Amino acid sequence: MIIESPIEKNLSSSMRISVTTSLASALHSSAKTTRSLSRPKTLIPFSLSTMAAATATETPAPGAPAAPAGNAGTAAGREAFRQSVVNTLERRLFYIPSFKIYRGVAGLYDYGPPGCAVKSNVLSFWRQHFVLEEGMLEVDCPCVTPEVVLKASGHVDKFTDLMVKDEKTGTCYRADHLLKDFCKDKLDKEPNLAPEKVAELNHVIATLDDMSAEQLGAKIKEYGITAPETKNQLSDPYPFNLMFQTSIGPTGLSTGYMRPETAQGIFVNFKDLYYYNGNKLPFAAAQIGQAFRNEISPRQGLLRVREFTLAEIEHFVDPEDKSHPKFSDVADLKFLMFPREEQLTGKSSTTLRLGDAVANGTINNETLGYFIGRVYLFLTRLGIEKDRLRFRQHLPNEMAHYAADCWDAEIECSYGWIECVGIADRSAYDLKAHTEKSGVALVAAEKFAEPREVEKLVITPSKKDLGLAFKGNQKMVLEALEAMSEAEALEMKSKLETNGEAEFQVCTLNKTVTITNKMVSINKEKKKEHQRVFTPSVIEPSFGIGRIIYCLYEHCFYTRAGKTEDEQLNVFGFPPLVAPIKCTVFPLVKNEQFDTVARAISKELTSSGISHIIDVTGTSIGKRYARTDEIGVPLAVTVDSTTTVTIRERDSKSQVRVKIAEVASTVKRLVEGQSTWGDIQWDYPAAHGSPEEENNPEENA
């Protein structure tokens, strides 16, 4: 495991603020002529219903979105913005490197109090938006998974990345990352490259997923790529399994792994969940939990880590009917899509109507399209900017052979376009794999009102003849014959009738055997059936919660002028839905009467279930506003009398005056989306704060 020492921020509080705000100020200035990451300094609507209506009608500009924020399209600008965001996040304890006093471990992070609150709010909304509104069955399965389960799913044999080592220090790197970084670096830093070279480098980036270990190694040598830190030579690429292996029980004889995804726990419980659901399809099961991947060289902060939270849905559906009864609810949504045809022809993403994309076959089926629409609504309601969110269809070289269609929800941030949600039609692969390995039929049935006469292919192996020919391997050959698809069986039938024998690949033996016409009979028979038994298909939306949260941090971060011309104050413009703290309560000055009122309001807010901070320190009100703006608190209640108070909205800095008895109910209306700030301004008189109060410099909490 690589140990990395995170950069310690030992600057004084004022120096840290100066560094952060100067970077943000530079970005703010450059944003005057280019599109900025900063959120507009206008009112942010608090009503979720308003946002939903806007989502259904507003359309992002067609074509590829602009480059990330306030950067004039430069790598240096993106890096400066990122450092401004990350410095603020770490200083305000949204997250920090784990085991920091021991120099940390790459790819492991701790969430601090505001980070935990944001994560909890995101997951709470995920449960509301998907589990509750869609009537899903939620489960919670162990993180430790027996080897046999992950052998059946293919993870033991195939869950690998290609790795190279520094030949002198032994430091490990992902081979494809080194090659991709080299190509991107060339394209960014050498604008005068020949068109042929540009095309070559872009082709390498586009085909990385298709490259074998030999091809990757050849390219690394061709381009002279060396270890990033030492410039030493690198080894040839070789596969590295990303799962953390462990043993279950004291003997060490039962091998297990820390799960690399939560989905397998749902698949192996399909039979019981199907029964619990009244033996009816379709139905969906959902799970939120930790997953573990022993990344070769973690980087990019929360975007690539070794332990992370996944929220996954497995929607089981009849493969012959993938329509969805609620598809019309999302059919009129318009947003950026990036179909494979556009990618292969070098075009940009474009705004499409979801209903049209399903109707013309761009998206394979209604159920897949429905979940794409629901994911879009989920992300935009969290605060992800619509014109920096796109749905990219997997290219043929990315698709698993069994998948019907796959799309990724990608969010643009300072690192580029980041895959945050995968929405895949996985066909019946997973349930069939576990059925074959476990011997338990993970199937569903459609009962007929009247019996139907059907012609079925019947495969009847001869146990006696198979036993004589294959002895100890008889069972594996017999099971392989019974598991043949109809097409395979008909092909074998034809060969047996023509030649008297046929070659047959037995995967469990990893070899080809010869089957004679004495060993098996394959015939079509007419039968009356009372039901159709089938293996359901699975539509799987899989959410990387940490990635979504990091992109949300970048999308919500902006700066505004402080007390002096050069000073910029940091603000996280979180929607109330995800804000770590919903409001603050401040007595304007240190005064016993005001303190008493503040504590009474705090008690009412607590009774209403509203998270808040009460600050009776007497620090200037401007500094207290700035402190809480920096952690994204949307509302501030300022006690300046014993009968009424002011409520301030973070982004506009406008205020209204409200009776003390109505404070808790007013705040509740706002944070629960029942009213917008515009509604509140209509209901209550405006209050005008002192400009000097608002422009005091932000200070460390």
N, C-alpha and C positions, 0 to 999 in steps of 0.2 A: 504494500500500500504506500502511495506517495504521501509524504507529509509536507504540507505547504504552510508557510508562515504568513498569515494575513497581515496586511499593512496596518500597523497600530497607529491610531490617530492620537498622538500625544500632545497635539497643539492645545493651547489654552482655548477656552470657550469662544472668546471673541475672535481669535485667529481662525478657528474652524468656521465660524459664521462668515468671516470675511472671505475666506477661500471659496466657500460654497456659493455665496451670493455674487462674488465677482464672476465666477464661471456662469452662473445663471444669468447674470446681467449681460455678459457677452452673447449668450444664446438669444436672450430677449431682443438685443439690438439687431442681430442677424435675421431675426424672424420678421423684421419689418418688410423685407422684400421677398421672403419665401414663407412657405407654410410652416407653422410652428407647432411644437409639441404642447405649448402652453394652451390651457383652456381659455376661451374668451371670457373677458371680465364682464359677463352679463349674468342675469339671474339664471340659476339652475333650477329647473322644475322639480318639485318634490313629489309630484303625483305619479305613481306607477301607472295608473290608468291613462294619464296624459301621455306618458312615454310610450305605452303600448300602442295608442292610437297613432302617435307620430311615427312609430316604427313601421306601421302597416302602410303609411302613405308617403313618407319621405324617401327619396331615392338618392344615394350617393352619386357623385359625378361619374360618368362612364370612364372606362379605361383604368389603367393602373393608378393606385393612390400615389400621392406625393411622397418624397423621401421623408424619413423621420425628421421630426421637429427641429425647428430652430437651428438647422445645421448647414444651410446653404448647400446641402448635398455632400458635405465633406465628412470623411471618416473622423477627422479631428473634432469637428463640431458634435458628432454623435457621441464620441468618447467623453467630451467635456460635459455634455448634458447628462450622460449616464453617471458620471462621477458625482455630479451635483445631486442627482436623485439618490444614489447609493449612500453617499456621505450623510444625507439627511435621514435616510432610513436607518442607518446604523447608529447615528448619534441619538436619534429619538427612540431607539430600541425596538423598531419594527422587526428586525432580525439581525443576528450577529453570527459569526462563525462559531460552531460548537467547540467546546473544550479549549476556549481561547487562551486561558492561562497556561496551557500546555502546548501552545503554538498551533493548535487547531489541526483538523484533518480535512483534507480536500473533499468537497462534495457533501459535507454535513453542516447543517445550520440549525440554530435555535431561533424560534419565534419569541420575541419579547411581548409585553402586555398589549401594545396596540396591534402588533402583528397577529397575535392570537385572536384578538377581537375581530379583526378584518376577516381572518380565515373562518372563524366561527360564523360570522354573518354570511359569508359566501356559501358555506355548506348549508346553513339554515335555509337560505333562499333556494339552493339547489334542491333540497328536500321538498320545499313547498312547490317549486315550479315543476318538478318531475314526479317525485314519489307521491305526493298528495294529489296534485291535479290530474295525474295520469293513472292513479289507482294502482301503483306498483307494489310489489312485495319486497320489503327490505330484509336483507339477511346480514349476518356478521360472522365471517368465517375466520379460522386461525391463519396467522401469518406463516407458521411453520407448516410445510406441505410435504407429504411423503413422496419419495422419488418416483414411485409408480404412476402417480397422478401426472407429474410433469414429464414423465417418459411418454405417456399416452398423448399428451398435448403437443409434444415435439420440442419442448424447451430444453430437455437434457441434451439432445443431439444437435439442435439447430439454433439455440438462443446465444449466438456468438457475435463478436465483432473482431475484425482483423487488427492485430496489434503489432507494433514494431518496438524494438528496444534500442536505447543508446548502448552501443557495444562496449563502452568503457564504464559508464556509471550504472547501467541496468535500468535507468528510468524508462517507463513505458508510455507509449503514445498510441492513439488510434490512428491507424494508417490513413484511412479516408479523410480524417480531419486535417492531417498534415498536408495532404495533397490538395484538398479543397482550399485551405488557407493560403497555400502557395499560389494557386491559380487566382484567387480573389485579390490577393496582395498585388500580384502582377497587373491585373486589370485596373485596380484602383490607383496604383502609383506610377504606372507607365502609360500615360494617355497616348503616346505616339507609337504604340505597338502596331505592327503590320496587321492588316485585316485578316490575313490567313492565321496569324498567331492568336488573335482575339477569338476567332472562330474555333481554333483548336482548344484553347483554354476553356471556353464555354462548353464545348462538347465534352471535355473531361469532367467538368462539374455536373453536367446533365446525366452522364452515364456512370457516375461513381457507384451507384447501387448495383450495377450490372457487373462490375469488375471482380474478377477472381483474385486470389492472393497473388498469383503469378503476375497478372496484369498490373495490379497496384504496385507491386515491387518493381516492375520494369519501369513504370512511370516515375516512381520516386528516384530511381537511379538515373533515368534519362534527364530529369530536371535538377539533379544534384541536391536533393533535399536532405538536410542533416538535422540532428537534434536541435530544437529551438534554443535551448539555454547554452549548450556546450559546443555546438557545431560538430560534434562527433558523428562518425558514420552510424547508420542504422542497420539493424538486422533485417532479414527478409520478413515480410508479414506472415503471421500465423494466427489461427483462430483462438479466441479466449472466451470461455463461457462466462456470461455476466451474472450468473446466479451465485448467491452466497450459500455454500454448502455447510451442512451441520449434521449431527447425528442425533437420533431420537432415542432416548433411553440410555441407561448407564453402560450397556454392553458395547455400544458403538456399532452394532451390526445393522441397525435400521437407518438408512441414509435419508436425509431430508434436505429441504432447501427453504430459505426464506423466499416467500412467493414474489415473483417478478411482476405479477398483476393480480387483481382480485377476481378475475372472471372465472377461473377454474373452480373456485368454491361454489359458484352458482351452477355451473354445468353439472358437476357431480351430484348436486342436489335436485336436478331437474325432476326426477320421478316424484319426489315428495312434494315439490312445489306445484307440480301439475295436479296432483291429487288434492292438495290444499285449495287450489283454485277451482275445484269442482270438475276436474278433467276437461277443462275448456281452454281453447285457444281463440285468439291470441292472449298472451299475458306477458308481463315484464317483471323481472326481478332486478333489484338494485342493491349496490353495496358501496359503502365508503370505508376506506381503510388504508393502511400503510402498505407500500410495496417497496421492494429492495432490488437494486441493480448495482453490481460491483463495477461501476464505470471505470474505464481504463485511465482516463485523464479528465476528471470533472473540471468544468470551467463555466463561465457565464453565470455565476451566482446561483440564484434559485432555479435557473432554466435547466441545468444538468447536474443532478445530485444523486447520491447513492441511496438515500431513503426519502420517500416522498409520499404524498397523499393522492390516491386515485379515487375518483367517483365513477363507477361503471354501471351501465345498464345493459341487460341482456333481454331483448324483446323477442319472444318466441312466436313464430307465425307459420301458418300453413304455406309451404313452398308453392302451392298452386294458387294461392290467393294472398297477394301482398298489398292489397288495397288497404286504406285506413279510413275509418268512419269520420275522423275529425280533420282530414286533409284540407277540406275547404276553409278551415279556420286560418290556415297559413298560406294558402295557395296564392294570395295576392301580394305577399311580401316580395319586395324587390331589394336585392343586395348584390354585392360583388361576388361573382363566381369565376372560376378559372378552369373550365373543362379541359380535358386532355388534348383535344384537337387544337385549341388555342396555344397550349404549351408546346406542342410538337411543331407548330408552324411559326413559332416565335412571336405570337401576339400577346397582348396584355389581358389581364382580367377585365371583365365587363359586367355591367349591371344587367341582371336577368330577373324576370318574374319567375318565382318558384313553380307555379302551376304550369307555365310554359316549358320549363326545364324538364319536368316529369312527363308532360304530354309528348314532347318530341324525343324522349328517350335519352336525353343528356344525363338525367338521373334515372337509375334503373327502375324504381318502383315507388309507389305512393308512401309506403311506410318509411322507407329510407328518406324520401323527401320531407315527410312530416317531421322526422327527428332533426333534419338539417334546419328546418324552419324554427323548431323549438329551441335548438341550440343558439340560433341567431338571436332570438328574443331574449334568451337567458343572458347572453354575453352583453348585449347592448343595454339591457336594464341594469346590469352591474355597473356600467360606466365605461365600457369599451367603446371607442369612437367608431361610428359606422363606416367611415371611409378608410379606416385602417384595419378592417376586418374583411377577410375574403374566405371563400370555400374553394379549396383546390382539389380537383379530382386526381386520384393516383394514376400515374402513367403505367403502361403495361408492365414495365420492368419492376415496378414497386408492388404490383398486385400479387397476392398469394394465388396459387393456381386454382384454389377452391372458391375464391371470393367472387361474388357477382358484381360488386361495385364498392368503391371506397372513396371517401372525401375527408379532407382535413380542414378544420376551422383554424386558419392561420391569422395571427395577430401581428401587426407591424410594430416593432419597438426599435430601440437604438441598435439592437443586434441584427436587425433585418426582420424577415417574415418568420415567425416562430409557430410551429405546430403546437396547438394547445388542446384541441379536441379531435379525436378520430371518430368518424361515423362510418361504420362498415357493414355491408351485408355479407356475413361470413358463410352464407349458405348453411348446410347441415354438417359441416366438417367436424365441429367440436363434439357434438353429441354422438356422431358416428364413431369418432376416435375413442371416446370413453366407453361406448357400447362394446366395441371390439376388444378393448383391453380388459374391461372388468367382467364381461359376460352378462351384464345387466342391461336389458333393453331400455334405452332412453328414447321412448317413442310416444307418439300421441295417436289418437284414433278419432275418425269421423264416423259416427253411427248413421246408417241409412234408414230412412223411413220405411222403405221396402227393400227386400233382398235384391241384389244385382248379380246378374250372371256375367262373369268376367273370364277372360282367357289369361291364365297365369303360366309363367315359366316355372317348372318344378325341377329342382336339382336334387338328385338322389344319389349320394355317394355310397359305394359298397365298402363297408367297414372291413369285411373279410379280405377283399383283394387289396385294399389300401394297407392293411396291416401286414400282409405278406410282402408287399413291395417296399414299404417304408418303415416297418417295425416301430421303433421308438418315436419316429417322427409322424406316425399316422395321424395323431390328433391335430397337429398343426396343418397338415395337408388337407384334412377333412374340413377344418374350420375355414381355410382359405377358399376351398371349393364352394362352400355354402355361402360365403361372403361375396361371391362374384356378382358384378353388376349384370343386368340383362344383356347388355351389349357384349360383355366378355363371355358370358355363357353361350350366347348364340354363335359367337366366333368359334368357341371350343367345339360346340355341337357340329358345326360345319366341317371342322378339321377331323373330328373323330369319324364322321360318316364317310369322308373322302379317304383319309389315310389310316384310320384305325387307331391313331394316337395323336397327341398334341403336346407341345411344350407349354409349361405352366410355371409362372414366377410365383414362388411362395415367399412373401416378404419376411415372415417370422423366421424362416430358415436362411434368408438372404441367398437363395439360389434358385435355379430353374430345374424343375423335375419333369419327367415324362409321364403323362396320364394316358392310359389306354381306355378303349371303350368298355372294358370289363369293370373298370374302377368307378365309373360314374355314368348315370343316365340323365339326359337332359331332354325334357319333353314339355310341350305346351298342353295344358289341360283346362277344360272349362269347369268353373266352380261357381257356386252361389255364395256371395259374401254379404254379411250383415253390417260390415264396417270396413273402412279403409284405414290401415295402419301405416303410419309414415313417420319419418324423422323430421322434426320441425327445422325450419331455417331460423337463423339468429341475426337480428339487426342489433349492432353493438355501438352505442355512443360511449366513448371512454374519455374522461376529463382529467387532464393534468392540473390539479388545483394550484400547485405552487407556480406553475407557468402562467396560469390565468391571473393570479394575484400579482406577480411581478409586472406583467404587461399593464394591469390596472394601475399600479403605482405610477408607471411612466405616463400613462394616458391622463391621469388625474393631477400630475404635478405641474405647477406653474409658479412664476415669480411676479411680484409687483413692487412698485416703488416704496422705499422706506422713508425715513425722516430726511435723509440727505439725497442729493441727486444721484450719487454713485451707488447707494445702498439698495439692494433688492431683498425682499422678504419672501421666504419659501412658503408655498401653500399647497396642500393636497386637497383638491376639489372633489372629494368623494361624494357620491350621492348618499343621502341619509341611510339608504338601504344597507350599505356596506361600511359606513363610517364607524371607526372603532368606538367612538364616544359620540352620543347624539347631541348633547348640549353641555354648556358650562354655566355655572352660577357664580357671579362676581358681585360682591358689594362694591360700589363705586369707590368708597373710601373706608378706612378702618373706623368703624362706628358700631357700637353695641346694638343699636336698634336695627341697622342694616344687616348686621351679622345674624340677628335673630330671624329676620325675614328670609334671608338666604337659606338658613337651615330649615325653615318651614317649607320653602319651595323645594328644597332638596328632598325632604321627606315625602312630599306629594309626588315628585318625579319617580322616586324609588317605588312607591305604591303603584304607580302606573307602569312599572317595568321599563323605564327609560334610563339607559346608562348615561351618567353625567359625572362632571367634576365640579366640586365646590372649592373655590379658592378665596379664603378670607385673609390673605397675607398682607393686603394693603399695597402691594406693588402697583405701579401705575397701570391704569386700565388698558392703555395702548400696548404695553408689554404683554399683559395677560392675553389680550386678543391675539397678538402675533404668535405667542407660544402655542395656543390651541389651534390657530389656523394651520400651523406647521404639522400638526398631526391629523388634520382633516375634520375637526369638529364643525358641523354645519351651522350650529346655532349658539348664541351666547345670551344669557339672561343677565342683565346688569341691574342691580338693586340700587336705586338712587332716591327712593322715597319709601314710606311705610304703607302706601296705598296702591301705587302702580310701579311697574318696572318697564325697562325696554328689552325687546328681543331683537338681536342683531343677526342678519344673515351673512354668512361668511364671504361669499363670492362678490356680492354687490356692495357689502358693508352698509346697506341700508337698514334702518331700524324702525320698529313700531312700538307704540306704548300700549301696554296691556294691564288690566287689573290683576292683582296678585292671585286672586281666587281662580283666574282663568288661564294662568301660565301653563300648568301641567297639561290641561286639555288641549291648549293651542299647540304646544310642542308635540303632543301625541298625534294630533291631526297631520302635522307636517312630516314627522319621521315615519309614520305608517302609510303615507301617500294618499291620505284622504283629502288633503288640501295642498295647493301650491303656495309658494311665497306670494305670488300675485294675489291669490285669494285672501291671504292674511293682510296684505297691504290694503285691500279693499275694505276689510272688516274693521281695521283699527287705524287710529291716527298715526301719522309719521312722527318719529322722534329724531332729532338731529343731534348727533354727537359732535364733540370738539375735534377739528382736524388735527390738533396737536396730539390728542389721545390716540387717534388712529395711526399716526405716523411715527410713534415711538419705535425704536429699533427692537426687533425680536431678540430675545435672550434665551439662554439655555434653561430648560425646565429644572 
